[in-house]
Amino acid sequence: MTLPRRLTEADIELWLKVAQTVIPRPGSVVPARAAPLEQPASRPKPSPEPSRRATAPSYTPPTSVPRAPPLAAFERRFKKKVAGGRVGIDDALDLHGMTQTQAYGALLRFLVRAQSEDARLVLVVTGKGHFDRPRPDGSGEAGILRRAVPIWLRDKNLRRLVLGFEEASRSHGGAGALYIRLRRRDPDA
């Protein structure tokens, strides 16, 4: 049976630094540092050979970690109203024929502009791609933007703009388009 290892001074220091980055529950307190225990006399360890690897910089925990706001699901009633034309679409963007780099830049500029104009609902057309036949140039897969745009919208950089998104109804492009609800812009920004 092996006895548990005692924490070293470095372990305790690290734990105290981590504990300072956490918001304690109401009524709880961080325990005070205990007096160091006397270590039994032991023979000195030989110094290790210098490592040939570069040492990594020490980790400094962030003081506050900004979290990206969560995405909200579309309510069924709201989507039916949009599909039926009872809720208007404020603006639309067509990404047909763009590369991923061009499309990401265009999408970001579009969402920032739409939010600054107080748009609440926009339509982004990605296209469906051709899944039944290979691309004419034989390169890559078809429907890249159709798969990439939802991933981009879930990214923390765009979630500050996007409240939620969902596949559009058939009347607005179906699987080749997305309804995007935008967050209200921050009045302090």
N, C-alpha and C positions, 0 to 999 in steps of 0.2 A: 504494500500500500504506500502510495506516495503522498506526501503532505502537500497541501496547497502552497503555492509560491506567494511570498509576501510582496506587497506592492513596493516598488522602489520610490524614491523621492521624485524621480522624473515622471513615473506613472501618476503619482498623486498630483503633481503640478499640471500635467496634461488634463486629468479629470477635472480639476478645478477650473481650468480655462474653458473646457467644454461646458461645464455646468453654468458658467456665467453667460453663455449664449442662449440658454433656454429660459423661457418665461415660466416661473414656478406656478403651480396650482395655487389658488387662494388658500391661505392658511398654512402652506408648507414653507419650510426654510431650508437653506443649504446648510448642511452640517459644518461645524467649525473644524478647522484643521487640528488633528490630534498631534500630540507631542511625538516627535520621531522616536522610534524604538531603537534601543542600542543593538547594533549588529554584532553577532558573535565574531570573535577574532578569527580570521581565516587568512590563508596565504594569499598573497597578491596574485592576480591573474596576469599571465603574460600579455603584453600589449599586442593586439592583432596587427598583421601587416597592413600597410595602407592599401585601401581598395583602389583598383584601377578605374572603377566606374565613377562617373561624376555623381556627386551627392545631389539629391533632389532638394530644392528649397523647402524650408519648413512651412507647414500649413498654418495659415492664419485664418481662423473662422470669421466669416462675415458678420458684421454687427447686426444687420437686418437683411433677411433674404426676401426680396420682393417676389410674391407669388403671382403667377398669371391667373387672371380671373377664370372661373370655370365656364364651360360652354353650356348653354341652356337648350333643351330639346324644344322643337316646334310643337305647339299644341295642335291637336287634330283639327279643331274648329278653325284655328287661324289658317292652317294650310288649305282647308277647303275654301275659305273666303278668298285667299290669294288665287287659287286655281280657278275659282268662279268669277274673278274680276271684281269682287266686292272690296278688296284691299288692293290698293295700287302699288305698283313697283316704281320706286323713285328713280332708279337709274339702271343701266345694263352695260355689261362689258363682254365683248366677244374675243376669245383667245385663239380662235382658229388660225392655223398657220404660224404660230409663234413657237420658238424654242422654249425650253424650260426656263432659261435665264431671262429671256424677254418677257415671258408670261408672268414670272414671279414679280419682276419689276413693275409691269403694267398693273398687276393685281394690287400690289402694295400702294402704288400711286392712286389707283382708282378708289380703294377703300378709304385712304386718308382724305382724299378730296370729297368723297360722298359723305363721310362723317362730318367734315367741316361744314358741309352744306346742310347738315341736320337731316340727312336721308336716314330712314329707318329700315327699309327693305330694298335690296338690290338683287339683280339677277346676273350671274356669271355663266356664260356659255363656254364650256370646255370642248364640246364635240364628243361624240361617242367613240370615235376610233373605228378601225376596221378589224374586228376580231375574227371574221370569217375568212379573211384572205391576208397573206403577208403584205408588208409595205412594198411599193414598187421598187424602191432602191435596195431592198433586202436588209436594211439596217434596223436594229432595235426592235422594239415591240410597238404594236399599235395601241392607241388610247393612253398615251403617257400622261397627258395633262388631265385626263379624266381621273386617273388614279393619284396624281401628284397634288392637285389643288386641295382636296380634303385634308391631306397631310399637312400642307402649308397652313390651312385655316386652323388646325389644331395646335400649331406651333405657338409657343408663348409670345413670340414677337407680334403675331397677328391677333392673338386673343385679346389684346388690349383694345382692338377695334371691333372684333366679331363677337356678337352675343350668342349666335347659333347659326347653323346652316343645315339644309336638307335638300335632297334631290328634288328638282322641280317637277311640276305636274306635266302631263303630256302636252298640254296646250302651250307650255313655255319651254319645251325642249326635252322634257323627260329625263332620261339617264344622262343626257349630254349637257345638262345645265343644273345649276344650284341656286336655290334661294339663300340669301345671306342676310340675317338680321344684324344690324349694327348697334353697337353700344352708343349711348348718348355721350357726347364729348364732355370731357372734364372742363368745367367752367374755370378752374384755376390754371389750366394749361394754356 
